[in-house]
Amino acid sequence: MKKVRAAVVGLGRIGSLLEEDPLREKPCTHAGAIAANPDCVLVAGADTDGERRRRFGKRWDCPVYADAETMLEETSPDILHIATNPDSHRRYCVLAADRGVPVAVCEKPLADNFAAARAIAALHTGGRIKIITNHERRYAGDYGRARAILEEGRLGRLLGAAGRLYMGKRRRLLDVFWHDGTHLADALMYLSGFRLWHRRSWGAPLTGKTGTAYLAGILAPAGLTPGKGPPLPGTVPVLIELGAERDHLVFELDFSCEAGRLRIGNGLFEVWESGPSPYAASFRSLAGTGETWQGPTGYFANMVKDAVGCVLEKGREPRSSAPDGLEAIRYLKSVSPWVCPP
């Protein structure tokens, strides 16, 4: 079979450089995942930064360009991986569609504002190009297993969800919210199968670098728009904690169900089930099942595999599409009307 040709624009951390991190699961970048896929060939990379071009060309032994236009014209890739800043995502998605590239893989967040994200999603839904949003947890094996557990019903009906996000001591909460909260919002929607709506917030202001902000919301079935009144039947309350000043990273989700609990996050996978309590007669308690996740999750490798499938299979929809990315932007905008920080 002829190999699928892939190119990368944006040769920074997520484009290529994080492959040098000795602790991360590999592959952990767009270039690394392309190179590791037996059905792909990495044909080129583009970046305005000369040092990044030098390092990329040396590591991956492929041509490098100072601009994406020339790269697309000379290499004709089947997939364009867009690993640039969010304010350029719309430009490169339009460029790929105009040049007849069948599939684009766009880094999260999908764009730096709602209008640009909506325009990118329209390229996808209009059939001009298939666009994958790299919300990587949709491709991770542990998150796929968590979704299956919630869907199969062994823990009963989902009654509540919570999220916790700390990304170090010195970052503004707004930066963390747009660049990392997009993963949290998308994971909540992916695992529950519902849409996420914001209701109110309190605590620290998102524009600051101190304290903790609390975001209360609702998970609701598609087609249902919850108002500001009491929760409607079938909706699930959500509380997200967004914290600064911690000297550690935390990304975790906690799902509370009728007959159990599921927790998942970075380095975390726990399943709890209800049973007769060993502490009090006539009561029930939660006990850990011992189920965990061992080994690699395949998050980047599975994303590239999906992109290849979208090139080869007519009519295939990606697991993480541009409309999915737009849903995350809709939520982010509802909490904070500000444009995504640089």
Secondary structure, 3 states (H helix, E strand, C coil): CCCEEEEEECCCCCCCHHHHCCCCCCCCCHHHHHHHCCCEEEEEEECCCHHHHHHHHHHHCCCEECCHHHHHHHHCCCEEEECCCHHHHHHHHHHHHHCCCCEEEECCCCCCCHHHHHHHHHHHHCCCCEEEECCHHHHCHHHHHHHHHHHHCCCCCEEEEEEEEEECCCCCHHHHHHHCHHHHHHHHHHHHCCEEEEEEEEECCCCCCCCEEEEEEEEECCCCCCCCCCCCCCCEEEEEEEECCCCCEEEEEEEEECCEEEEEECCEEEEEEEEECCCCCCCEEEEECCCCCCCCCCHHHHHHHHHHHHHHCCCCCCCCEHHHHHHHHHHHHHHCCCCCCC
